[in-house]
Amino acid sequence: MSWRDGGVSRRARWLTADHRPPPTSVHVVGDDLTADRACRLAADGAGLLWRGDFHNACTLLDAMARRIDRAGGRHRPLPPAAEFHRQRQHRAHRARLLGCLLVELGAGHVLDLRRAPDVTAACREVFGPSDGTALLALRELIGARSAHEWRRRGIPVPALGARIHPHHGVFAPTRTDYVELVAQAPLGPVRAAFDVGTGTGVLAALLLRRGADTVVATDVEPRAVACARENLHRLGFADRSTVLQRNLFPPGRADLVVCNPPWMPGTPTSPLEAGIYDRRGTTLAAFVRAVPDHLTQPGEAWLVVSDLPELLGLRDPGALPALVAAAGLAVRDRVTAPSSVRHLPDDDPLTPLRRRETIALWRLGR
Ligand SMILES: C[S@@+](CC[C@H](N)C(=O)[O-])C[C@H]1O[C@@H](n2cnc3c(N)ncnc32)[C@H](O)[C@@H]1O
C-alpha cells in the first residue's frame, strides 16, 4: 500500500489473516477523529491510518460499531431465512467499515502508538515473521491478541479432561453439546478412526482417549492442520495420530469415521467461517455420499449435525434423511442434545428459534 504522510510518500505491505482486500486509499488520522466522520470516510472505502493513542483507537472502534448497528437496527420483520441473510449482510457491512481503521506495524511487528501493548508475539503467531513495515486493520490486530490469549490459556473440555488450545481462525470447541455426544456414543473396539474436518483436533483426541488405536484427522484449512497436530502432540497422542491437509477423507477405510462439518448453508467469508458455513451444503452432501467408500464392514460413521438450518428454513427437513438413504446408509441411531449456547441476545428476532436448536449425532452404517 502507498500513501502520503506529512508530505512524505510511504509504502507498506498489507497484512490480513481474514483475506480482506486493502482499502482503496489511506488517510492519516488521530485522536480528534469522531466516530461519525470515521464512519463516513470508511463508507467511501478510505483506510484511516491511526496515529493517536492506542486506547482511543479502540474506543473509536467501539463507537463506530454502535453507530453502524444503530443505523442497521430498524427494519421490517422478515421471515427467519431472510432475517438470517440480512444479519449476515449487516455483519459483513460492519466488518468492512470497521476494517477501515488501520494501524502501522514496524519491523518485528512493533506497534509504535501511545499506550500501545506489545503485540509482537500475537502477530508472529497469526501473520508469521515480520517482513518489514505493514498496515493492518486494528480490528484484526485486536482479534490476533485475543486469539493469542486463547491459544496460550486453552479452553477446558470437560469430556476430554484436558484443555484444547485453539489457533487463530480455527473453530474452537466452546460448545459442549456436540463434544458430549461424541463422548457418550457407544464405542466398540476401533483399530482405525478418521476425524474429517478436525479443526482443533478435539474429536480426534476424544476418540483416542476413548480407546481408538489410531486416528487420521483431516482439514482443508492449513491453520487447523497445524493446530490439531499441536493439540494431539500436547495431549500425548503424537504416535497414534496423523493430521493431513485434505478435502474430506484420508486414503483408506476406517472402523469409525467422525465428522462435525460446517453446519450452516452459506458462503464462508474467512477461514474461521469455513468451519461454520457450507457453500450450498456441498460439504455435508459430499461427506454423506462418499462415506460408505471409507468404512470397513461393519464400520460406522458418526455425523454431528445441528437442526438450526431446518429451524431457520435454510434446509428442507427431509434433505438430510434423503441424502443418507441415497448413499445406501442406514441410521443405526440418532441421539440429540439441546444446544449449549447460552448467551443469545433478547432483541434478536432469531433468538427464539436458536433457543430451540438441538444437535444430533447420527450413527450411520452400510
Ligand atoms: C464445525 S468445524 C468442526 C471442527 C472440529 N471437528 C470440532 O468438532 O470442533 C468444521 C471443520 O471442518 C473443516 N472443513 C470444512 N470443509 C472441509 C472439507 N471439505 N474437508 C475437510 N475439512 C473441512 C473446517 O475447516 C473446520 O475446521
The ligand as an SDF file (V2000), in Angstrom:
LIG
                    3D

 27 29  0  0  0  0  0  0  0  0999 V2000
  -17.6360  -27.2340   12.6680 C   0  0  0  0  0  0  0  0  0  0  0  0
  -15.8990  -27.2650   12.4480 S   0  0  0  0  0  0  0  0  0  0  0  0
  -15.5440  -28.7150   13.4470 C   0  0  0  0  0  0  0  0  0  0  0  0
  -14.1370  -28.7490   13.9660 C   0  0  0  0  0  0  0  0  0  0  0  0
  -13.8640  -29.8960   14.9580 C   0  0  0  0  0  0  0  0  0  0  0  0
  -14.0550  -31.1940   14.3240 N   0  0  0  0  0  0  0  0  0  0  0  0
  -14.7870  -29.7910   16.1390 C   0  0  0  0  0  0  0  0  0  0  0  0
  -15.7070  -30.6020   16.2150 O   0  0  0  0  0  0  0  0  0  0  0  0
  -14.6070  -28.8840   16.9680 O   0  0  0  0  0  0  0  0  0  0  0  0
  -15.7320  -27.8830   10.7870 C   0  0  0  0  0  0  0  0  0  0  0  0
  -14.2870  -28.0830   10.3380 C   0  0  0  0  0  0  0  0  0  0  0  0
  -14.3230  -28.6720    9.0330 O   0  0  0  0  0  0  0  0  0  0  0  0
  -13.3200  -28.0860    8.2370 C   0  0  0  0  0  0  0  0  0  0  0  0
  -13.7340  -28.3090    6.8400 N   0  0  0  0  0  0  0  0  0  0  0  0
  -14.6330  -27.6170    6.1170 C   0  0  0  0  0  0  0  0  0  0  0  0
  -14.7550  -28.1470    4.8870 N   0  0  0  0  0  0  0  0  0  0  0  0
  -13.9150  -29.2280    4.8410 C   0  0  0  0  0  0  0  0  0  0  0  0
  -13.5830  -30.1920    3.8400 C   0  0  0  0  0  0  0  0  0  0  0  0
  -14.1600  -30.1600    2.6340 N   0  0  0  0  0  0  0  0  0  0  0  0
  -12.6580  -31.1520    4.1330 N   0  0  0  0  0  0  0  0  0  0  0  0
  -12.0460  -31.1750    5.3620 C   0  0  0  0  0  0  0  0  0  0  0  0
  -12.3270  -30.2770    6.3380 N   0  0  0  0  0  0  0  0  0  0  0  0
  -13.2440  -29.3240    6.0930 C   0  0  0  0  0  0  0  0  0  0  0  0
  -13.2580  -26.6580    8.6850 C   0  0  0  0  0  0  0  0  0  0  0  0
  -12.0320  -26.0520    8.3400 O   0  0  0  0  0  0  0  0  0  0  0  0
  -13.4480  -26.8310   10.2000 C   0  0  0  0  0  0  0  0  0  0  0  0
  -12.2240  -26.9890   10.8530 O   0  0  0  0  0  0  0  0  0  0  0  0
  1  2  1  0
  2  3  1  0
  2 10  1  0
  3  4  1  0
  4  5  1  0
  5  6  1  0
  5  7  1  0
  7  8  2  0
  7  9  1  0
 10 11  1  0
 11 12  1  0
 11 26  1  0
 12 13  1  0
 13 14  1  0
 13 24  1  0
 14 15  1  0
 14 23  1  0
 15 16  2  0
 16 17  1  0
 17 18  1  0
 17 23  2  0
 18 19  1  0
 18 20  2  0
 20 21  1  0
 21 22  2  0
 22 23  1  0
 24 25  1  0
 24 26  1  0
 26 27  1  0
M  CHG  2   2   1   9  -1
M  END
$$$$
